[in-house]
């Protein structure tokens, strides 16, 4: 049966049926028994409900706590998100424009389908090794006035909801010129960064995060706001981001003007990548857009623990992953920018990795013009020490003007494949590719080309000066880390960063690191002359556990690390950087965060203080798996540079007490007793 969506027609139809049944002569009214009149009224009510229901479709989370509801009002689509009965995203616009077709209005319902999502998968990196994606999906098909089809996929999981557009049909090349999607957020606070204005080194998701500003605040620059953004509204928290951007689309952000709490999807700016590439997307039907993702919790905990970005990403495309070995790495560039051109200095960092028990050493920019030796000699030396090497590359190309070398290789399909084949023969384990400067579709495609070609040669990849993680480490498990954050390299030139680092480090734990691996390059004890730390040394040490990255680059100098006490060195030498499980304990962006992460039978608990006053924490240990544990605890001493080391025994269900200094931190390792 074809059911109209026009409200006026529905009203007239109901009135017509009522008149035909019950507006007959008085004699007829007497003939119809009361029970029959009740029956007919019930039938009319049923069809009225059916007609109404066809203007609304929803997906509900398995635990019934969340629902995303799609509505069609006279051909215009919108959605809203409810947590219980509470609106956490108010009615918000949907729609998309292609050069050949308009799907923003005059849309009529065609069909709908309900699908159960039940997937299990493992990750090489991240917060949880084993993942179970359980959700419900409703797929609704509409047609426009030209009978062209669009599908809206709605998904609801226990930790969030998502939606996307899909275009079915025969092979046809189309151009997406505009996306009408918006998110209407109730009043509250938000933590987010601006989307960088195009420049020599941006956009690269390396801006300052703003701390708890009002919902609806206009971005200070025309480029708008960047994903992800976390909101606190009444009794709810939610994080907006996107997942599963592929070759068919650009990376999106949010537009500058969000007055009234209306956040609209923004396309890349034309000036990005030195004007190379289009801001819009070109694809061949059938294809789908990225998922628009809304992660939800009554506290920030479910957001911090969520792997929804990975749940929505395409499964592994590279096959066998046994060769992918995430790990820890030394890195000479942070403490000595010219060291990557110096063979003698680079040998010292191979030696550092060997002594500390780290698997890798990163060789940064300009290694191809090394003095005192060459890369082949360094490769031989590292192989003898059983330390794997990662080599830096410039991604450019005409899309950036950075002169650091090697360049004009990774952007060229022929040269890239030849280079990666050579690196495989040398035994190079990973590459770090830098300076992408855009979220245009052309640059998105470059990321995938690099990942695909590197996987064929069994080479892991770290992206730097790059975009945001969007679930790609599930699809291409050889992607083990990405920068896309204002990280510790900023100590070299930005005193404002140094002064705000404690607050910043807590905020990015609730935002940037939620959506994927984060190459912050932590644990910098030393001070640059321009930009001394205000964090304590224990705060820095705690970042090994608070931050998550498939390649943990220890950024400080060899002399700094080797001068630490034996317990601190032993901890740094053995701390994992991949985790079986992650639990949020307490915290709030800009204030503090405490996390527990599990590796094997051991638990690591770490916390950082983002504020300039001392704090006391009481940690509930009811999450522990075994009855009792022996802990080694690294805490703040009496001075910011002192790391105090103590031991303690703890039982499951007890509480651990810890004191931290202003801008301080702590980290502890708990091993089961008797195992």
NUKOL-840716 format. One record per residue (C-alpha): residue in one letter; x, y, z. Coordinates in steps of 0.2 Angstrom, whole numbers, padded with zeros to 4 digits, always signed. Layout:
<atoms>
AXYZ;...
</atoms>
This chain:
<atoms>
X+0000+0000+0000;X+0007+0017-0005;X+0004+0029+0010;X+0005+0048+0007;X+0016+0059+0018;X+0006+0075+0015;X-0002+0081+0032;X-0016+0090+0023;X-0020+0074+0013;X-0019+0063+0028;X-0031+0075+0037;X-0044+0075+0023;X-0042+0056+0021;X-0047+0053+0039;X-0061+0065+0038;X-0068+0057+0022;X-0067+0040+0030;X-0076+0046+0046;X-0090+0054+0036;X-0092+0039+0024;X-0094+0027+0039;X-0103+0037+0052;X-0111+0052+0044;X-0126+0042+0036;X-0144+0045+0040;X-0150+0043+0058;X-0158+0026+0053;X-0141+0019+0048;X-0133+0025+0064;X-0146+0015+0074;X-0143-0001+0063;X-0124-0001+0066;X-0121-0009+0083;X-0110-0001+0096;X-0096-0014+0095;X-0095-0012+0076;X-0093+0007+0078;X-0079+0004+0091;X-0071-0008+0078;X-0072+0005+0064;X-0065+0018+0075;X-0051+0007+0080;X-0047+0003+0062;X-0047+0022+0058;X-0035+0025+0073;X-0023+0011+0067;X-0022+0018+0049;X-0019+0035+0056;X-0005+0029+0066;X+0003+0020+0051;X+0002+0035+0041;X+0010+0045+0055;X+0023+0032+0058;X+0029+0033+0039;X+0035+0051+0043;X+0047+0045+0057;X+0060+0031+0058;X+0072+0027+0072;X+0086+0016+0077;X+0087+0011+0096;X+0102+0005+0105;X+0102-0013+0112;X+0100-0007+0130;X+0086+0005+0125;X+0095+0020+0132;X+0098+0030+0116;X+0088+0033+0100;X+0091+0042+0084;X+0075+0047+0076;X+0073+0052+0057;X+0059+0063+0052;X+0052+0068+0035;X+0041+0084+0036;X+0034+0088+0019;X+0049+0082+0010;X+0062+0089+0022;X+0073+0077+0032;X+0079+0080+0050;X+0085+0070+0064;X+0086+0071+0083;X+0094+0061+0097;X+0087+0056+0113;X+0095+0049+0129;X+0080+0041+0138;X+0067+0055+0136;X+0081+0069+0136;X+0085+0078+0119;X+0104+0078+0118;X+0103+0083+0099;X+0088+0093+0095;X+0079+0092+0078;X+0094+0095+0065;X+0094+0097+0046;X+0099+0083+0034;X+0102+0083+0016;X+0115+0083+0003;X+0118+0091-0014;X+0126+0084-0029;X+0130+0093-0045;X+0117+0083-0054;X+0104+0080-0041;X+0097+0089-0025;X+0093+0079-0010;X+0089+0093+0002;X+0070+0095+0000;X+0055+0087-0009;X+0060+0069-0004;X+0047+0055-0003;X+0048+0039+0006;X+0052+0023-0004;X+0056+0009+0009;X+0065+0005+0025;X+0074-0010+0032;X+0080-0014+0050;X+0097-0023+0053;X+0105-0030+0068;X+0124-0025+0070;X+0134-0039+0079;X+0153-0038+0075;X+0168-0044+0084;X+0185-0038+0079;X+0203-0036+0086;X+0214-0021+0085;X+0233-0020+0085;X+0232-0004+0095;X+0220+0006+0105;X+0210+0005+0121;X+0203-0012+0119;X+0211-0026+0110;X+0195-0036+0108;X+0180-0027+0103;X+0161-0031+0101;X+0151-0019+0090;X+0133-0022+0095;X+0120-0011+0088;X+0104-0008+0078;X+0103+0000+0061;X+0088+0007+0051;X+0090+0010+0033;X+0078+0022+0025;X+0077+0025+0006;X+0070+0041-0001;X+0068+0048-0019;X+0068+0066-0025;X+0057+0074-0038;X+0068+0067-0052;X+0066+0049-0044;X+0085+0048-0039;X+0087+0038-0024;X+0096+0042-0007;X+0098+0031+0008;X+0100+0036+0026;X+0108+0024+0037;X+0104+0026+0056;X+0114+0017+0069;X+0112+0016+0088;X+0124+0008+0099;X+0125+0008+0118;X+0138+0022+0118;X+0132+0032+0104;X+0123+0035+0087;X+0129+0038+0070;X+0121+0042+0053;X+0127+0043+0035;X+0121+0045+0017;X+0122+0032+0004;X+0119+0033-0015;X+0113+0016-0023;X+0112+0013-0042;X+0123+0010-0057;X+0141+0016-0060;X+0140+0034-0062;X+0152+0048-0058;X+0145+0062-0047;X+0151+0077-0038;X+0145+0082-0020;X+0144+0101-0019;X+0136+0103-0002;X+0131+0094+0014;X+0117+0101+0024;X+0120+0091+0039;X+0119+0100+0056;X+0120+0096+0074;X+0108+0107+0085;X+0115+0106+0103;X+0106+0112+0119;X+0114+0125+0130;X+0130+0120+0140;X+0149+0120+0139;X+0161+0114+0125;X+0179+0110+0123;X+0186+0111+0106;X+0199+0118+0094;X+0198+0129+0079;X+0201+0121+0062;X+0218+0128+0056;X+0218+0142+0043;X+0227+0136+0028;X+0246+0140+0029;X+0263+0132+0027;X+0260+0120+0041;X+0241+0120+0043;X+0228+0114+0044;X+0235+0100+0055;X+0224+0099+0071;X+0238+0108+0081;X+0228+0123+0088;X+0224+0127+0106;X+0209+0119+0114;X+0197+0131+0122;X+0192+0126+0140;X+0173+0125+0143;X+0166+0139+0133;X+0148+0141+0130;X+0139+0131+0117;X+0136+0142+0102;X+0152+0152+0103;X+0158+0158+0086;X+0175+0151+0080;X+0188+0165+0081;X+0193+0161+0063;X+0183+0159+0047;X+0189+0141+0045;X+0178+0136+0059;X+0179+0122+0072;X+0188+0105+0071;X+0182+0088+0076;X+0181+0081+0089;X+0172+0092+0100;X+0165+0087+0117;X+0150+0095+0125;X+0142+0095+0143;X+0124+0098+0142;X+0113+0097+0158;X+0116+0079+0164;X+0124+0072+0148;X+0140+0072+0139;X+0142+0070+0120;X+0157+0070+0108;X+0155+0074+0089;X+0167+0067+0076;X+0167+0057+0060;X+0172+0040+0055;X+0176+0030+0039;X+0181+0044+0028;X+0187+0035+0012;X+0193+0039-0005;X+0176+0045-0010;X+0175+0060+0001;X+0184+0075+0010;X+0187+0076+0029;X+0174+0088+0036;X+0174+0100+0050;X+0162+0112+0058;X+0158+0130+0051;X+0162+0146+0060;X+0145+0152+0065;X+0136+0140+0077;X+0124+0153+0085;X+0109+0145+0093;X+0120+0129+0095;X+0118+0125+0077;X+0134+0117+0071;X+0135+0114+0052;X+0146+0103+0042;X+0160+0112+0034;X+0170+0107+0018;X+0189+0110+0016;X+0194+0127+0012;X+0200+0131-0006;X+0216+0138+0000;X+0222+0122+0008;X+0236+0112+0001;X+0242+0128-0008;X+0226+0127-0018;X+0229+0110-0025;X+0214+0099-0026;X+0195+0102-0025;X+0185+0106-0009;X+0171+0096-0015;X+0170+0077-0017;X+0170+0067-0033;X+0164+0049-0032;X+0157+0035-0042;X+0140+0028-0038;X+0137+0017-0028;X+0146+0025-0013;X+0143+0032+0005;X+0148+0047+0014;X+0158+0046+0031;X+0148+0042+0047;X+0143+0057+0057;X+0146+0051+0075;X+0139+0056+0092;X+0146+0047+0107;X+0136+0049+0122;X+0137+0047+0141;X+0130+0052+0158;X+0148+0055+0163;X+0163+0058+0152;X+0168+0040+0155;X+0158+0031+0142;X+0166+0043+0129;X+0184+0041+0135;X+0181+0022+0134;X+0172+0021+0118;X+0178+0013+0102;X+0163+0018+0092;X+0174+0027+0079;X+0182+0010+0075;X+0165+0001+0076;X+0160+0011+0061;X+0175+0009+0051;X+0178-0004+0037;X+0186-0020+0042;X+0204-0025+0039;X+0208-0023+0020;X+0227-0028+0021;X+0225-0047+0026;X+0238-0055+0038;X+0244-0043+0052;X+0256-0054+0061;X+0270-0043+0055;X+0263-0027+0063;X+0272-0024+0080;X+0268-0008+0089;X+0281-0003+0101;X+0292+0011+0110;X+0305+0021+0101;X+0319+0033+0105;X+0319+0050+0095;X+0333+0062+0094;X+0325+0077+0085;X+0316+0084+0100;X+0331+0088+0110;X+0343+0091+0095;X+0335+0096+0078;X+0350+0094+0068;X+0354+0076+0075;X+0344+0067+0061;X+0358+0073+0049;X+0372+0066+0061;X+0377+0048+0060;X+0386+0048+0076;X+0372+0056+0086;X+0359+0044+0078;X+0370+0029+0084;X+0368+0036+0102;X+0349+0035+0100;X+0350+0017+0093;X+0360+0013+0109;X+0347+0022+0120;X+0333+0011+0112;X+0344-0005+0115;X+0348+0000+0133;X+0330+0005+0138;X+0322-0011+0130;X+0313-0001+0117;X+0310-0009+0100;X+0313+0006+0088;X+0322+0022+0085;X+0315+0035+0074;X+0326+0044+0061;X+0319+0061+0057;X+0320+0073+0043;X+0335+0075+0031;X+0343+0058+0035;X+0347+0057+0016;X+0360+0071+0018;X+0368+0063+0034;X+0385+0068+0038;X+0399+0056+0046;X+0390+0041+0039;X+0375+0036+0028;X+0358+0028+0031;X+0365+0011+0025;X+0378+0011+0039;X+0365+0016+0052;X+0353+0002+0046;X+0367-0010+0048;X+0371-0004+0065;X+0353-0005+0071;X+0351-0022+0064;X+0366-0028+0074;X+0358-0020+0090;X+0341-0028+0085;X+0333-0011+0085;X+0321-0007+0071;X+0322+0009+0062;X+0308+0021+0057;X+0312+0034+0043;X+0304+0051+0041;X+0297+0057+0024;X+0290+0073+0017;X+0273+0069+0010;X+0275+0083-0004;X+0273+0086-0018;X+0265+0101-0024;X+0253+0102-0010;X+0266+0108+0002;X+0281+0120+0001;X+0291+0112+0016;X+0309+0109+0010;X+0313+0095+0022;X+0320+0079+0014;X+0316+0066+0008;X+0302+0074-0002;X+0294+0071-0019;X+0293+0052-0016;X+0278+0048-0006;X+0266+0058-0017;X+0272+0049-0033;X+0265+0032-0035;X+0280+0025-0045;X+0293+0032-0034;X+0283+0028-0018;X+0282+0009-0022;X+0300+0008-0027;X+0305+0017-0011;X+0295+0006+0000;X+0301-0010-0009;X+0319-0004-0005;X+0315+0000+0013;X+0308-0018+0015;X+0324-0025+0008;X+0334-0014+0021;X+0323-0021+0035;X+0315-0004+0039;X+0300-0007+0051;X+0290+0010+0049;X+0289+0026+0040;X+0284+0043+0047;X+0276+0054+0034;X+0274+0072+0037;X+0266+0089+0031;X+0249+0085+0023;X+0241+0102+0026;X+0223+0098+0020;X+0208+0088+0022;X+0203+0089+0004;X+0198+0073-0005;X+0215+0072-0015;X+0225+0072+0001;X+0213+0059+0009;X+0217+0048-0006;X+0236+0051-0003;X+0234+0044+0015;X+0226+0028+0008;X+0239+0026-0006;X+0253+0027+0006;X+0245+0014+0018;X+0241+0002+0005;X+0258+0002-0003;X+0267+0001+0014;X+0256-0014+0019;X+0262-0023+0004;X+0280-0021+0009;X+0275-0025+0028;X+0279-0007+0034;X+0270+0002+0048;X+0265+0020+0046;X+0265+0035+0057;X+0257+0051+0050;X+0263+0068+0056;X+0257+0086+0052;X+0241+0077+0047;X+0222+0075+0049;X+0212+0067+0063;X+0210+0048+0065;X+0194+0042+0058;X+0194+0023+0061;X+0208+0020+0048;X+0218+0009+0060;X+0205-0004+0059;X+0204-0004+0040;X+0223-0002+0038;X+0230-0010+0054;X+0248-0004+0049;X+0243+0013+0053;X+0249+0013+0071;X+0249+0032+0075;X+0245+0049+0070;X+0250+0066+0076;X+0235+0078+0073;X+0238+0086+0090;X+0247+0101+0098;X+0260+0090+0106;X+0277+0091+0115;X+0287+0097+0100;X+0279+0114+0104;X+0290+0116+0119;X+0304+0120+0106;X+0295+0137+0101;X+0279+0140+0110;X+0280+0146+0128;X+0261+0148+0128;X+0259+0130+0125;X+0272+0126+0139;X+0262+0137+0151;X+0245+0129+0147;X+0251+0111+0144;X+0243+0104+0161;X+0226+0109+0156;X+0229+0105+0138;X+0234+0087+0142;X+0218+0084+0151;X+0207+0091+0137;X+0215+0081+0123;X+0212+0065+0134;X+0193+0068+0133;X+0194+0074+0114;X+0208+0070+0102;X+0214+0054+0110;X+0196+0047+0111;X+0195+0045+0092;X+0212+0037+0089;X+0230+0035+0092;X+0239+0051+0096;X+0258+0054+0093;X+0260+0068+0106;X+0279+0062+0109;X+0278+0063+0128;X+0289+0061+0143;X+0299+0077+0141;X+0308+0080+0157;X+0321+0093+0150;X+0317+0112+0148;X+0321+0122+0132;X+0328+0139+0136;X+0312+0148+0129;X+0299+0137+0136;X+0301+0128+0153;X+0289+0115+0159;X+0276+0119+0172;X+0271+0101+0173;X+0280+0090+0186;X+0291+0076+0180;X+0278+0063+0187;X+0265+0072+0176;X+0276+0069+0161;X+0279+0050+0166;X+0261+0047+0168;X+0258+0052+0150;X+0265+0035+0145;X+0248+0028+0151;X+0236+0042+0150;X+0240+0045+0131;X+0237+0031+0119;X+0248+0028+0103;X+0254+0012+0093;X+0271+0020+0092;X+0276+0028+0109;X+0290+0040+0104;X+0300+0045+0120;X+0305+0062+0115;X+0318+0068+0127;X+0337+0066+0125;X+0347+0051+0129;X+0356+0060+0143;X+0340+0064+0151;X+0333+0047+0152;X+0349+0038+0157;X+0351+0050+0172;X+0334+0045+0179;X+0333+0033+0194;X+0334+0014+0191;X+0315+0012+0195;X+0310+0026+0183;X+0321+0019+0169;X+0314+0001+0172;X+0296+0008+0171;X+0300+0017+0155;X+0308+0002+0148;X+0293-0010+0152;X+0278+0001+0151;X+0266-0006+0137;X+0259+0005+0123;X+0245-0007+0118;X+0231-0012+0130;X+0219-0026+0133;X+0206-0014+0142;X+0204+0004+0147;X+0193+0011+0161;X+0189+0029+0165;X+0191+0032+0184;X+0187+0050+0186;X+0190+0068+0179;X+0184+0082+0168;X+0192+0091+0154;X+0204+0105+0160;X+0204+0098+0177;X+0211+0081+0179;X+0209+0063+0171;X+0213+0046+0179;X+0213+0031+0169;X+0216+0012+0172;X+0223+0002+0158;X+0226-0017+0157;X+0240-0027+0149;X+0241-0045+0152;X+0238-0048+0171;X+0244-0031+0176;X+0235-0015+0178;X+0242+0002+0175;X+0234+0017+0184;X+0239+0035+0179;X+0232+0052+0182;X+0237+0070+0178;X+0232+0086+0186;X+0227+0100+0174;X+0226+0114+0187;X+0238+0124+0197;X+0234+0118+0214;X+0237+0102+0224;X+0224+0088+0224;X+0221+0072+0233;X+0213+0057+0224;X+0205+0041+0232;X+0204+0028+0218;X+0191+0014+0219;X+0199-0002+0215;X+0184-0013+0213;X+0188-0015+0194;X+0203-0026+0198;X+0202-0044+0192;X+0212-0053+0206;X+0210-0052+0225;X+0226-0044+0229;X+0240-0034+0220;X+0257-0027+0223;X+0260-0010+0217;X+0275+0001+0212;X+0269+0019+0213;X+0277+0034+0205;X+0271+0051+0213;X+0276+0069+0215;X+0289+0073+0227;X+0292+0089+0236;X+0298+0098+0220;X+0292+0097+0202;X+0307+0088+0196;X+0306+0074+0209;X+0298+0057+0206;X+0295+0048+0222;X+0295+0029+0221;X+0285+0019+0234;X+0278+0001+0235;X+0261-0004+0242;X+0249-0019+0242;X+0231-0016+0237;X+0215-0027+0237;X+0201-0028+0225;X+0187-0017+0231;X+0199-0006+0242;X+0204+0012+0238;X+0221+0019+0234;X+0225+0036+0240;X+0237+0048+0230;X+0242+0066+0232;X+0248+0076+0217;X+0256+0093+0216;X+0249+0108+0206;X+0251+0102+0188;X+0257+0086+0194;X+0253+0067+0191;X+0256+0049+0196;X+0257+0032+0189;X+0257+0015+0196;X+0259-0003+0190;X+0249-0016+0199;X+0254-0035+0198;X+0243-0049+0205;X+0250-0057+0220;X+0253-0075+0218;X+0252-0075+0199;
</atoms>
